[in-house]
Amino acid sequence: MTFQTSMVYQLCSLRNALRASGVIFSVIIFLILTNVFKNIYGLMEMNVNEKEFQALDLLNYGELQKTVQSLPPQYGVILLNRHALDMTLNWLCNTLQMEVHERILFFVLDEAARQGLKRHYPYLKVVQWNAPSLQKPFRPYDSTYMSFFLMRTNLIQALQHFGKEFWMLQADTIWREPIFPHFNESLKGDILLDQQGYADTAESSVRKRMMNGANFLVSTKESSRKLVSLWLSWQKWVYITDPDVIKMLCLSGDFNCEFIPHQLISGWEWIYGDQRNPPIMIQMDGETEGNKMTTKNVTSTLCKGHSGMLSNHK
């Protein structure tokens, strides 16, 4: 091969490589812009949806005020719509003998969820708040999913004004025993968070001291209210998940964020370890890749023997 032929060959190869790089670069830019515009559209939809559940409206809701007044300090709050009803009934069956139902506020977003709970457990403390935008199924990170957690933060902000510490809980968590006796003193920090991972997660892992976001205790002190206010502001202006917001706020050094030991509350990863020393609560969100709608109602079978207890419960 002559020098001239070699040069031509190298130039052609370079040209083809540049063309391929240009195509790849264009695809990457296209994907980035698509994601940016998708997030902007999702954020706009969230801000429209928020008009249905703003904190001030929740704060002034008489039924919510009355129900919270009837609950003890460090009560629990479980949110659901009709699509999470079966999962919540499963949780109620799981915890039936733990004497925790009376200290839970069930905040439901449609009539079907309220009726479903009351039909099986008529003694529950149920508050209904109709939010049409949150009555449909949703998938992780879509705009309805993000709106649901925007609603949760609005509710947290409203509940803080009632002066009682409270647990935000999720029904996709398996309980081996009640969590409440383990934290019967007032919270010293601004918030007590569950962590991603499980007890054997390496100390160097990024999942350590990273909010899982399913089961956590909220204070009512002024610094905690400021934390929640900033949390809510971030959700209104940035398409971002709760754990990411809380991680930034906790790392800022402006707030006292405490974390629940994995020995008490663990993520779904525990089942893939050696399964030693099971925690008292295991949140199973990741085991079905977030597909919670596949949950089946076992209340009619596993809890069938308790039917008389359900109807006569005081």
N, C-alpha and C positions, 0 to 999 in steps of 0.2 A: 504494500500500500504506500503510495507516494505521500509526501508531506501535505500536498494540497488536498488529496482525497481524505486524508486523516482529519484535516481541519474541517472539511465540509461535513464529514460524518459527526464530529464532535458538536458542531454548530447545530446540526439537525437534531441530535439527541438533546441538546440544551433547550432548543425551541420546543420540542415535544414535552420535556420536563416542565418548562415554564407554562405550557398550555395546561398540563395536568394539574400543576400547582394552582393555576388560576381557577380551574374548575372547582377544585377542592376548597379554595379560599372563598369562592362565590357561594358554594353550598353552605359553608360554615357561617358566613355573613347572613345568608338567607334564614338559616335556622335560628340564629341569634335574634334577628329582627322579628321573626315570627313569634318567638317566645316573648320578646319585649312587648309586642302589640297585644298578644294574648293576655299577658299580665295586666297591661293598661286597661283592656276591656273588662277583665275580671274585677279589677279594682273599682272601675266605674259602676259595675253591676252591684258590687258590695255596698258602695256608698248609697245607691238607690235603695237596696234592701234594708239598710240600717234605719231608714225612716220608720220601719215597722217595729223596732225594738230598741229605741234609744234609752239610755240609762235614766234620764229624767222622767220619762213616761213610766218606766218600771218602778222607779222610786216612789212615784205618786199612786201606784196601783194599790188600792185598799186591801184587796184580797191577799196580795203578797205581804204587805205589812202585818196584817192580822195573823197570817200563818207563821211568819218568822217569830212573832211575839210568843207563839205557843210552843216554840221549839227550844231545847236546851242550848247552852253555849257549846260551840264546836259541833253543831249539827251538820248533816251532810246534804248535798244538793246533787241530784241526778237529773240530767236533761234528756228529753227524748221527743221524737215524733212517732207517727204510726209505724214507720219502717224500723224503728228500734224497739218496738213493743215486745216482740218475742224474746229478744235478748234481755230486756229488763225483767220480764216475767221469769226467765231462767235465773237471773241474779236474785230475785225475790225468793224463789224456791231454794236456792243455794244457802241463803242467809236466814231462812225461816225460823230456825231455832236459836239464832244468835241475839235476839232481842235488840235489833238495830232498826227495824222498820219504823218505829215510832219517832226516831230522831232524824228522819230523812225527808227533805222537801223534794217532791217530784214535780219538776217544772216541765209541763207538756205544751207542745206547740200546735196541737189539733185535738178535736173532739174524739176522734177514734182512739188516740192514745189514752185520754182520760177515761173513757168508757172501758177500755181493755184492762186498765189497772184496777178500777173500781169493781169490775165484775168479779175478779179473782180475790182482790184484797180491799174490801170496802172501807177499811179503817185507815188507809193511807192518807197522808197529807199531800194533796194534789192541787197545784195551782196551774190554771190553764191560761196561756197567752197565745192568741192566734197570730201566727206569722206566716202568711201564705207562701212567701218565698222559701221558707224552710220546711215545707210540708211534703216536698218531693224527695225521692232518693238522691243521694249524692255519692261521688267517688272522691278519694283523697286528692286534694289540691285543686279540684274544680271550684268555680266561683260560689256554688252553694255550700260546699264544704268549708271554704274560707269564711263565708258569711255566717255559718253556724258558730264558728269560734269567735267571730266579731260580736255576735249576739252574746256568747258566753262572757266575754270581757265586759260588755255593757251591763250584764246581770251582776257580775262580780262587783263592779263599781257601785251599783245600786245597793246591793246587799251590805257593803261595807258601812253604809250610812245607818244601818239598823243597830250597830254597836256590838254584834256578837261574832266572834271568830267562827269560821265555817270551812268545811271540807268540800271541795269540788271533786266529785266522784264520777266514775264511768262504770256502766253495767257490764262492760266486756272484761271485767276483772273477777277472777275466782278468789273467793275469801275462804281461808281456813279457820279464821277466828276474827272477831271484831278488831278494827284498828283503833277505835276511840280510847280504850283504856291505856294504850301506850303513849298517849299524848293528852293527858288530862290536866296539864298545867297551861297557863297562858303562853302563847308563842312569844319568845324573846326577840326573834328576828322579824323581818318584814313579811316573809313568806317561807313556807316549808315545802320543798319541792320533791317529787319523785324523780328518780334518775333512770336514764336509759341503761340497758345492760343488766347484769346480775352480779352476785357476790364474787364470782371468780373472774370478772372482767379486770384486765390488767390496770394497775393504778395509772399507767401512762396513757391509757386509752382516752380518746376524745369523748367517749360515751360517759366516762365518769364525770359527775357534777354537770351533766347536760340534762336539762329538764325533759322528762318523758311527756308530761302534760296531761296525764289521765287522772291522777289522784294526788291532790295537794291541799295544804291548809293555808288559809288566807287570814291575815291579821286585819284589824280595823284601825290601827294606829295611823297617825298622820303621815308618817314616812311610807307606810304600806299603801296608803291612798295615792300618794304621789307616784309610787311605782306603777300602780294599776292605771293611773291617768296617762303616764308616758307609754305604757304598754298599749293602751287603746289608741293613742295618737299614731303610733307606728302602724297599727293595723289599718287605720283609716287612710294612710298616705303611701304605704308600701305593701306590695303583695308578698307577705312574709308570714311564716308559720310562728306559732306561739313559742316553741323552744328556741328559735333563732332570736326572737325579740328579747326573751327573758335572759338568754345567755349574754347578750350585749349589755343589758341593764345591770345584771349581776356583776359582770366583769368591770363595769365602770367604776366600782368602788363606792358608789353613792348609796347603795342599799345593802342591807344585811340579809343575804339569801342563805338559808339553811337547807340541808338535803337529808332526805329520809334514808336510813341505811338500807342497803339491798337485802339485808336479812329480814326486813319487815315488808318492803314492797319491791318486787322485781319485775323486769320486763319479760316478754315471752322467750328471750334467749336462754333462760334458765333450763328449759326442757332439753336444750341441745348440749348442756354441760354434763357433768357426772351426776347431777340431780341429788347432790348432798344438801342437807340442811335446807329444806324447802322454806321459802318465805311465807309469811302469813297471807300475803296477797300477791297474785301473779296476774299481770295485765296481758291479755292474749291478743292484742291488736295486730301484731305482725304475723301471727301464725297463719292467718288466712289472707295475707296480703291486703288487709284492710277491707276485705269483702264481707262486711258484717251482715249484709242482707241475706246471706245463706244460712244464718242462724235459725234453728228450728225451735219451736216452743215445746219444752218438755214439761211445762207446769201441769198439763192435764194428765200426765202419766206419772212422773216422779213424785209430784205433790198431791196426787189424787187422794192419798190416805189422809191428807190434812184438810180436806174440803170442809169438814165440820168446824175445824179450828179457824179456817179462814173466815167463815161466815159469822162465827161467834166471837171473834177476837175483839177485845176491848182496847 
